[in-house]
């Protein structure tokens, strides 16, 4: 693999031919290398990447993966994926050839991730560990599926972390009704929390809402988009999942509140965002409210959990709730059914009654008089 000296500049360059993905013979030249070795290594790396050879390093394969996968994903989804790969995977595996990364290497990395502690002594959460390993597995799955890597070593190494995070926090209706009066002096805060609690929408869905999303004759708000702040830019995307595009029926009073709110905004355009507020603003308002009223602090997203748990307590089915909040019914059953303690209490009481009834029957049977002959 030759490299050439540029006598005028004193640097090295490479010039070679390769076949691109269409099969076309293409000439490639790259100048400006300080040494002959650097030039040769660059050419070798380039050819491995173009040929998608599994002799390439994980860092090199990432460039292939990005070109293949990034166009298919929403921008905010890609940036989340990229952040994990660049900060958690490439620093550890980046210089290793894809074909040489073994199950033993994965297990060693898993153990180091489990043992990590931040400056405050806190480990990574189980859900975060699971997310990080999922991204590593995605890289290897892509290599197996499209670039003839024999197998995915992550599968053989076993799980890292779990989906079982800390128990969800939520507000009961009584707690929410204690909280919401503290927002009355700030309309944007008040109406934002009203929609989050009574309609169960996501924060990104809230921040993307416009006046034209509301039908006040039918008391419907249409969820068709989501707002994200990505690297300082305002980005409007489709909702999180296909099922997330939905129509949500608002309680009558919430609909009237929103109608008054929208009509009070001077010069508002139909396609202008109603809530041009940041995540940090809502977090600050949550802090202010709980301090004033004394209810426990929950996350903004826990208002969505609170909405679902309220509906469960009211007796609605997982299917109906899933359609309202944009989840599959199976996910509602799995994630939320445990949230309202009273539901479990009612189940236990009902089962206790069933047990007593069965016991009484057996007891009565035991006291029957013998039949006369």
Secondary structure, DSSP 8 states (H G I E B T S, - for coil): ---EEETTTTEEEEEEEEE-TTS-EEEEEEEEESSHHHHHHHHHHHHHHHHT-TTSBHHHHHHHHHHHHGGGS-HHHHHHHHHHIIIIIHHHHTTSBGGG--HHHHHHHHHHHHH---TTS----HHHHHHHHHHHHHHHHHHHHHH--S--HHHHH---S-S--S------HHHHHHHHGGGTT-HHHHHHHHHHHHH---HHHHHH-BGGGEETTTTEEEE--EEEEETTEEEEE--SSGGG-EEEE--HHHHHHHHHHHHHSTT--TTSBS----HHHHHHHHHHHHHHH------STHHHHHHHHHHHHTT--HHHHHHHHT--HHHHHHHHTTS-HHHHHHHHHHHHHHHHHHHHHHHHHHT------
